[in-house]
Every structure is written in C-alpha cells, then in structure tokens.
Amino acid sequence: MALAAPKSVEAPTAVSDAALDLEHLRRMTFGDRRLERELLALFDQQASVLLPRMQAADAASVGALAHTLKGSALGVGAFAVAEAAAEVERLREPAALRDRIARLEVAIAAARAQIGALLAEDDGSGTARKG
C-alpha cells in the first residue's frame, strides 16, 4: 500500500540536515529566546510522553495522539516529526502503524537530541550555561 504525501504539512523552503528549523522557531516566537527555550522544553516533554502512548495505544487512539504531536512539531519547526506524525495520523492498519511509528520515533530522537544540545548551551537567559 503506497502512502500519499502529507497534505497539511509543509516543509520549510530552505533544506537543512537539522531536525529543527530554528529560523521558523524564531519567527514563531518573535525572536524571544526565553520563549523559544520554553517551547522547545515543552515539545521535548510532550514528545517523550506521546510516543510511548502511541506505541501502546490501539489504532483508533493513535491518530489523535499523532495529530497533537504534529501540531506541536509544526510550532517549533520540527518538520520531519510533523511529517512522520501526519503519516501516522492517517493510517489505521496495525502493521503499517508500527512501521510509521518507528519512523516517527527516529524523527523524534533527532529533534530531541538537537533540543537537548540547544537547551544545554543556553539556559534561556541568553547566557551560556557553566559546567
């Protein structure tokens, strides 16, 4: 079964290997670094909660969880997570869901790694953290 391309998720125009589009995040937060960090921390926490719930949920519940994650991912510029979540949201067949959730897990891991690095280098006040 071939999957259709996501309809509601648009990737940024600039191609990047980064898991997060930081320019998008800056636009969404009007350049407020403290707000950026707060949103990233909230997204990180939400992703860490929603992924295990999706992995344990029945097919009918997975779509709603994926939809929530997709919206949050779009807000912080985690476009690969949003695209993977959109694919999960559309599927209902358990075998296909397992495969797509595994792909989503990879995208989430990349985003969370970048978030962790960003939060570690800056405590939200614009000053680098010390050891």
TORPA-4810 file (N, C-alpha, C, O; in nm, 3 decimals):
<nodes>
NODE_1_0.084_-0.116_0.000_0.000_0.000_0.000_0.089_0.124_0.000_0.173_0.139_0.089_M
NODE_2_0.072_0.210_-0.096_0.152_0.332_-0.107_0.089_0.441_-0.024_-0.033_0.454_-0.018_A
NODE_3_0.172_0.518_0.041_0.124_0.630_0.122_0.122_0.757_0.040_0.214_0.783_-0.038_L
NODE_4_0.019_0.834_0.057_0.011_0.965_-0.009_0.100_1.063_0.066_0.124_1.048_0.186_A
NODE_5_0.148_1.161_-0.005_0.229_1.266_0.059_0.143_1.343_0.156_0.024_1.362_0.131_A
NODE_6_0.201_1.389_0.267_0.123_1.467_0.362_0.061_1.589_0.296_0.126_1.659_0.219_P
NODE_7_-0.065_1.613_0.328_-0.137_1.725_0.266_-0.124_1.853_0.346_-0.118_1.961_0.288_K
NODE_8_-0.121_1.843_0.479_-0.126_1.963_0.560_0.008_2.006_0.617_0.017_2.107_0.686_S
NODE_9_0.113_1.930_0.589_0.243_1.962_0.645_0.332_2.015_0.534_0.358_1.945_0.436_V
NODE_10_0.378_2.138_0.549_0.468_2.196_0.450_0.605_2.212_0.513_0.620_2.270_0.620_E
NODE_11_0.704_2.159_0.444_0.842_2.173_0.491_0.891_2.313_0.464_0.837_2.381_0.376_A
NODE_12_0.991_2.357_0.537_1.046_2.489_0.511_1.108_2.493_0.373_1.147_2.389_0.319_P
NODE_13_1.119_2.611_0.316_1.176_2.623_0.182_1.325_2.596_0.182_1.377_2.546_0.082_T
NODE_14_1.394_2.628_0.289_1.538_2.602_0.297_1.559_2.459_0.345_1.503_2.417_0.447_A
NODE_15_1.640_2.384_0.272_1.667_2.247_0.309_1.781_2.245_0.409_1.882_2.314_0.392_V
NODE_16_1.766_2.166_0.515_1.866_2.159_0.619_1.872_2.018_0.674_1.773_1.945_0.673_S
NODE_17_1.990_1.979_0.723_2.004_1.850_0.788_1.958_1.855_0.932_1.945_1.751_0.997_D
NODE_18_1.934_1.974_0.983_1.894_1.990_1.122_1.753_1.937_1.143_1.669_1.944_1.054_A
NODE_19_1.728_1.883_1.261_1.596_1.832_1.295_1.497_1.944_1.321_1.376_1.924_1.312_A
NODE_20_1.548_2.063_1.354_1.463_2.178_1.382_1.498_2.292_1.288_1.615_2.315_1.258_L
NODE_21_1.398_2.361_1.242_1.419_2.483_1.165_1.417_2.599_1.264_1.311_2.647_1.303_D
NODE_22_1.536_2.642_1.303_1.547_2.744_1.406_1.500_2.881_1.359_1.454_2.961_1.440_L
NODE_23_1.508_2.908_1.230_1.455_3.035_1.178_1.302_3.036_1.193_1.245_3.139_1.230_E
NODE_24_1.238_2.925_1.165_1.093_2.915_1.183_1.058_2.937_1.330_0.965_3.011_1.362_H
NODE_25_1.132_2.873_1.419_1.108_2.889_1.562_1.124_3.034_1.604_1.045_3.085_1.682_L
NODE_26_1.225_3.101_1.553_1.246_3.242_1.587_1.130_3.329_1.537_1.087_3.421_1.606_R
NODE_27_1.082_3.298_1.417_0.966_3.374_1.366_0.843_3.350_1.454_0.767_3.443_1.482_R
NODE_28_0.822_3.228_1.495_0.705_3.193_1.576_0.710_3.257_1.714_0.606_3.284_1.775_M
NODE_29_0.830_3.283_1.763_0.846_3.339_1.898_0.888_3.486_1.894_0.920_3.545_1.997_T
NODE_30_0.886_3.545_1.775_0.926_3.685_1.758_1.066_3.711_1.814_1.096_3.820_1.864_F
NODE_31_1.152_3.609_1.804_1.291_3.624_1.846_1.312_3.621_1.996_1.423_3.649_2.043_G
NODE_32_1.211_3.589_2.073_1.223_3.583_2.219_1.290_3.452_2.257_1.227_3.346_2.255_D
NODE_33_1.419_3.459_2.291_1.497_3.337_2.319_1.442_3.259_2.438_1.443_3.136_2.437_R
NODE_34_1.394_3.329_2.537_1.337_3.260_2.654_1.213_3.180_2.613_1.195_3.066_2.656_R
NODE_35_1.128_3.240_2.530_1.010_3.170_2.481_1.049_3.052_2.392_0.988_2.946_2.400_L
NODE_36_1.150_3.071_2.308_1.200_2.960_2.225_1.237_2.841_2.312_1.196_2.728_2.286_E
NODE_37_1.315_2.867_2.415_1.361_2.759_2.503_1.245_2.694_2.576_1.242_2.572_2.594_R
NODE_38_1.149_2.776_2.618_1.033_2.721_2.687_0.952_2.630_2.594_0.912_2.521_2.634_E
NODE_39_0.930_2.674_2.471_0.856_2.592_2.376_0.931_2.464_2.341_0.871_2.357_2.329_L
NODE_40_1.062_2.474_2.326_1.141_2.355_2.298_1.134_2.255_2.413_1.121_2.135_2.391_L
NODE_41_1.141_2.305_2.535_1.133_2.216_2.651_0.995_2.150_2.660_0.985_2.032_2.691_A
NODE_42_0.891_2.226_2.632_0.755_2.170_2.633_0.738_2.065_2.524_0.680_1.959_2.548_L
NODE_43_0.789_2.094_2.404_0.781_1.998_2.295_0.857_1.870_2.331_0.809_1.759_2.308_F
NODE_44_0.976_1.887_2.387_1.058_1.773_2.427_0.982_1.685_2.526_0.979_1.562_2.512_D
NODE_45_0.921_1.747_2.624_0.845_1.673_2.724_0.723_1.605_2.661_0.695_1.488_2.689_Q
NODE_46_0.652_1.677_2.575_0.534_1.621_2.512_0.570_1.502_2.424_0.501_1.400_2.426_Q
NODE_47_0.677_1.514_2.347_0.719_1.404_2.261_0.756_1.282_2.343_0.726_1.169_2.304_A
NODE_48_0.821_1.304_2.457_0.862_1.192_2.541_0.742_1.121_2.605_0.751_1.004_2.642_S
NODE_49_0.630_1.191_2.616_0.508_1.131_2.671_0.422_1.068_2.561_0.371_0.957_2.578_V
NODE_50_0.407_1.138_2.449_0.316_1.091_2.345_0.366_0.969_2.269_0.287_0.882_2.234_L
NODE_51_0.496_0.960_2.244_0.547_0.846_2.169_0.517_0.714_2.239_0.464_0.623_2.174_L
NODE_52_0.548_0.697_2.367_0.514_0.570_2.432_0.363_0.543_2.434_0.320_0.428_2.424_P
NODE_53_0.284_0.648_2.446_0.139_0.631_2.443_0.095_0.578_2.306_0.009_0.490_2.298_R
NODE_54_0.154_0.633_2.199_0.121_0.584_2.064_0.162_0.438_2.048_0.088_0.359_1.989_M
NODE_55_0.277_0.404_2.100_0.327_0.267_2.087_0.238_0.167_2.159_0.231_0.051_2.119_Q
NODE_56_0.169_0.212_2.264_0.084_0.123_2.343_-0.064_0.132_2.307_-0.143_0.047_2.348_A
NODE_57_-0.102_0.233_2.231_-0.245_0.260_2.204_-0.300_0.171_2.093_-0.225_0.115_2.013_A
NODE_58_-0.432_0.161_2.092_-0.498_0.093_1.981_-0.498_0.186_1.860_-0.476_0.306_1.872_D
NODE_59_-0.523_0.129_1.743_-0.516_0.204_1.617_-0.608_0.326_1.617_-0.574_0.429_1.560_A
NODE_60_-0.723_0.314_1.680_-0.818_0.426_1.681_-0.766_0.545_1.761_-0.798_0.659_1.728_A
NODE_61_-0.689_0.521_1.864_-0.639_0.628_1.950_-0.510_0.691_1.899_-0.480_0.806_1.930_S
NODE_62_-0.435_0.616_1.820_-0.306_0.664_1.773_-0.320_0.792_1.691_-0.238_0.884_1.703_V
NODE_63_-0.423_0.800_1.608_-0.441_0.916_1.522_-0.453_1.046_1.599_-0.396_1.147_1.559_G
NODE_64_-0.527_1.045_1.707_-0.545_1.167_1.787_-0.413_1.207_1.854_-0.381_1.326_1.860_A
NODE_65_-0.339_1.111_1.902_-0.210_1.141_1.964_-0.112_1.197_1.860_-0.040_1.293_1.887_L
NODE_66_-0.112_1.137_1.742_-0.024_1.183_1.634_-0.063_1.324_1.590_0.024_1.405_1.559_A
NODE_67_-0.191_1.353_1.586_-0.238_1.485_1.547_-0.187_1.591_1.646_-0.143_1.698_1.604_H
NODE_68_-0.194_1.562_1.773_-0.145_1.654_1.875_0.004_1.679_1.857_0.050_1.793_1.862_T
NODE_69_0.080_1.572_1.838_0.224_1.585_1.820_0.257_1.662_1.693_0.350_1.743_1.692_L
NODE_70_0.182_1.638_1.586_0.205_1.708_1.460_0.191_1.859_1.478_0.275_1.936_1.431_K
NODE_71_0.087_1.902_1.545_0.066_2.045_1.567_0.178_2.108_1.648_0.224_2.217_1.615_G
NODE_72_0.221_2.040_1.751_0.331_2.092_1.832_0.460_2.097_1.753_0.536_2.194_1.763_S
NODE_73_0.485_1.995_1.674_0.607_1.990_1.593_0.611_2.104_1.492_0.715_2.165_1.470_A
NODE_74_0.498_2.131_1.431_0.492_2.243_1.336_0.523_2.376_1.405_0.586_2.464_1.345_L
NODE_75_0.479_2.391_1.527_0.501_2.514_1.600_0.647_2.542_1.631_0.689_2.658_1.634_G
NODE_76_0.725_2.437_1.655_0.865_2.458_1.690_0.960_2.437_1.573_1.081_2.451_1.588_V
NODE_77_0.906_2.404_1.457_0.991_2.385_1.340_1.050_2.247_1.327_1.150_2.228_1.258_G
NODE_78_0.990_2.149_1.392_1.034_2.009_1.381_0.956_1.945_1.265_0.868_1.861_1.287_A
NODE_79_0.990_1.985_1.144_0.910_1.946_1.028_0.918_1.797_0.996_0.820_1.741_0.947_F
NODE_80_1.031_1.731_1.021_1.039_1.587_0.998_0.948_1.513_1.095_0.886_1.413_1.058_A
NODE_81_0.940_1.560_1.218_0.848_1.500_1.316_0.705_1.523_1.271_0.623_1.431_1.276_V
NODE_82_0.673_1.642_1.227_0.537_1.673_1.182_0.497_1.586_1.064_0.385_1.536_1.059_A
NODE_83_0.587_1.568_0.969_0.556_1.484_0.853_0.535_1.339_0.894_0.441_1.274_0.848_E
NODE_84_0.622_1.288_0.980_0.608_1.149_1.026_0.480_1.132_1.107_0.412_1.030_1.094_A
NODE_85_0.447_1.230_1.189_0.323_1.224_1.268_0.200_1.229_1.178_0.100_1.162_1.205_A
NODE_86_0.208_1.307_1.071_0.096_1.315_0.976_0.072_1.180_0.909_-0.042_1.140_0.888_A
NODE_87_0.179_1.109_0.878_0.166_0.975_0.819_0.099_0.880_0.919_0.010_0.804_0.883_E
NODE_88_0.142_0.885_1.044_0.082_0.801_1.149_-0.065_0.836_1.166_-0.149_0.748_1.181_V
NODE_89_-0.095_0.964_1.164_-0.232_1.011_1.185_-0.329_0.953_1.082_-0.444_0.923_1.115_E
NODE_90_-0.284_0.937_0.959_-0.371_0.890_0.852_-0.393_0.739_0.851_-0.492_0.692_0.797_R
NODE_91_-0.303_0.664_0.909_-0.310_0.517_0.899_-0.398_0.456_1.007_-0.414_0.512_1.115_L
NODE_92_-0.455_0.342_0.975_-0.535_0.268_1.073_-0.496_0.120_1.079_-0.535_0.050_1.173_R
NODE_93_-0.421_0.070_0.982_-0.381_-0.069_0.976_-0.265_-0.093_1.073_-0.161_-0.028_1.060_E
NODE_94_-0.281_-0.184_1.170_-0.180_-0.201_1.275_-0.038_-0.227_1.226_0.056_-0.170_1.281_P
NODE_95_-0.019_-0.310_1.126_0.117_-0.337_1.078_0.181_-0.212_1.020_0.298_-0.184_1.046_A
NODE_96_0.107_-0.137_0.942_0.159_-0.013_0.885_0.184_0.090_0.994_0.281_0.166_0.986_A
NODE_97_0.099_0.094_1.095_0.118_0.188_1.204_0.249_0.162_1.278_0.321_0.255_1.310_L
NODE_98_0.279_0.036_1.305_0.404_0.003_1.374_0.524_0.056_1.298_0.616_0.113_1.357_R
NODE_99_0.522_0.038_1.165_0.633_0.086_1.082_0.642_0.238_1.086_0.751_0.293_1.101_D
NODE_100_0.531_0.306_1.074_0.531_0.452_1.072_0.565_0.510_1.209_0.631_0.614_1.217_R
NODE_101_0.521_0.445_1.315_0.556_0.491_1.449_0.706_0.475_1.471_0.768_0.558_1.537_I
NODE_102_0.764_0.369_1.417_0.910_0.351_1.427_0.982_0.464_1.354_1.083_0.514_1.403_A
NODE_103_0.932_0.505_1.238_0.990_0.619_1.166_0.973_0.747_1.245_1.063_0.830_1.250_R
NODE_104_0.857_0.763_1.306_0.832_0.881_1.390_0.929_0.884_1.507_0.979_0.990_1.544_L
NODE_105_0.957_0.769_1.564_1.049_0.761_1.677_1.189_0.812_1.638_1.254_0.881_1.717_E
NODE_106_1.233_0.779_1.517_1.363_0.826_1.469_1.363_0.979_1.455_1.459_1.045_1.495_V
NODE_107_1.256_1.033_1.398_1.246_1.178_1.381_1.242_1.249_1.517_1.304_1.353_1.535_A
NODE_108_1.169_1.191_1.611_1.161_1.249_1.745_1.298_1.246_1.813_1.338_1.344_1.876_I
NODE_109_1.368_1.136_1.799_1.501_1.124_1.861_1.595_1.232_1.809_1.671_1.291_1.885_A
NODE_110_1.590_1.257_1.678_1.677_1.361_1.620_1.638_1.499_1.672_1.725_1.578_1.707_A
NODE_111_1.509_1.527_1.678_1.464_1.657_1.729_1.500_1.674_1.876_1.547_1.780_1.916_A
NODE_112_1.478_1.570_1.955_1.508_1.579_2.097_1.658_1.594_2.122_1.698_1.662_2.216_R
NODE_113_1.740_1.532_2.038_1.885_1.548_2.052_1.925_1.693_2.026_2.006_1.749_2.100_A
NODE_114_1.869_1.752_1.922_1.901_1.892_1.892_1.847_1.984_2.002_1.913_2.080_2.040_Q
NODE_115_1.728_1.955_2.051_1.672_2.034_2.161_1.761_2.025_2.284_1.789_2.126_2.348_I
NODE_116_1.804_1.905_2.316_1.891_1.887_2.432_2.019_1.969_2.419_2.063_2.031_2.516_G
NODE_117_2.078_1.968_2.300_2.200_2.046_2.278_2.173_2.195_2.291_2.252_2.268_2.351_A
NODE_118_2.061_2.240_2.235_2.028_2.383_2.243_2.002_2.427_2.386_2.047_2.533_2.428_L
NODE_119_1.930_2.346_2.460_1.899_2.383_2.598_2.023_2.376_2.687_2.035_2.453_2.783_L
NODE_120_2.113_2.286_2.657_2.235_2.274_2.735_2.329_2.391_2.711_2.402_2.433_2.802_A
NODE_121_2.329_2.445_2.589_2.422_2.555_2.559_2.370_2.690_2.606_2.446_2.786_2.614_E
NODE_122_2.241_2.697_2.637_2.182_2.825_2.674_2.077_2.801_2.780_1.987_2.719_2.760_D
NODE_123_2.085_2.869_2.890_1.989_2.848_2.999_1.860_2.927_2.981_1.776_2.929_3.072_D
NODE_124_1.841_2.991_2.865_1.720_3.068_2.839_1.734_3.215_2.867_1.647_3.293_2.831_G
NODE_125_1.842_3.255_2.930_1.860_3.396_2.959_1.957_3.461_2.860_1.988_3.580_2.868_S
NODE_126_2.002_3.378_2.764_2.094_3.432_2.664_2.239_3.414_2.705_2.330_3.454_2.631_G
NODE_127_2.263_3.355_2.821_2.400_3.330_2.864_2.426_3.181_2.863_2.339_3.101_2.896_T
NODE_128_2.546_3.144_2.824_2.581_3.003_2.819_2.586_2.945_2.959_2.627_3.012_3.055_A
NODE_129_2.543_2.820_2.969_2.550_2.752_3.098_2.694_2.718_3.130_2.777_2.697_3.041_R
NODE_130_2.722_2.713_3.256_2.856_2.675_3.301_2.846_2.537_3.361_2.754_2.505_3.436_K
NODE_131_2.948_2.454_3.324_2.966_2.318_3.367_2.870_2.268_3.458_2.878_2.152_3.500_G
</nodes>
